[in-house]
Amino acid sequence: MADEVKLYGFPGSPYVSRVTTALNLKGIKYEFVAEDLSNKSADLLKYNPVHKKVPVLVHNGKPISESLVIVEYIDDAWKGVPILPQDTYEKAQARFWAKFIDDKCTPAIFKAITNHGEEQAVAEAQEQLQFLENELNVKGKKFFGGDNINLVDIAATFIAYWLGAAEEALGIKVLSKDKFPKITEWCGNYINCQVVKDDLVPREAIVAFFRKRFGNA
């Protein structure tokens, strides 16, 4: 019997994008169930009663929540292109950087956005981004995963696509090309991967979202 795979999500979410990228990378066919975040479905609340948020992957009736947990589940459940390194140490390092992005980097960037590019908030975000810039320098490759994307690249989806849209919407600059040449190059490489861009919403829609939500400085 074929696997039944459903993804409950919102098309404009970078966290949902993480999961669609992983599914595309593995070549998994799935049904996308679009959620209205202001009126969440009974299924979403049933499948994710703790956080009550997207994304939720339902594989043969079994729900998995939290984007990076889902991405690792996809890597374990399906063969094909690996998302996590096979080497034990490299796998631990990938998990470390993915957690760093969620715990340190993204919150600092979001603070810079919500503070409309206030100098101190931008400086704090750039301090975190510098660690990623250094890591790409050390790797000396196209992606955090080397020649192919891995868990760290997927974790940094917000930086690759959503951050630039926020900068455009609010007229601020957090990720400058002269300060972060490696990350800037990586952003272009990542969003031009077929498995990533297949499910990205138009940039204008994200710009409009940030302008509407945070544009009244």
Salt bridges, closest charged atoms under 4 A:
ASP3 OD2 - HIS59 NE2 3.41
ASP43 OD1 - LYS46 NZ 3.93
GLU66 OE2 - HIS51 NE2 3.98
GLU66 OE2 - LYS53 NZ 3.98
GLU72 OE1 - ARG95 NH2 2.81
ASP75 OD1 - LYS26 NZ 2.95
GLU90 OE1 - LYS139 NZ 3.78
ASP102 OD1 - ARG18 NH2 2.59
ASP103 OD2 - LYS99 NZ 2.75
GLU124 OE1 - LYS111 NZ 3.18
GLU167 OE1 - LYS173 NZ 3.35
GLU168 OE1 - ARG203 NE 3.00
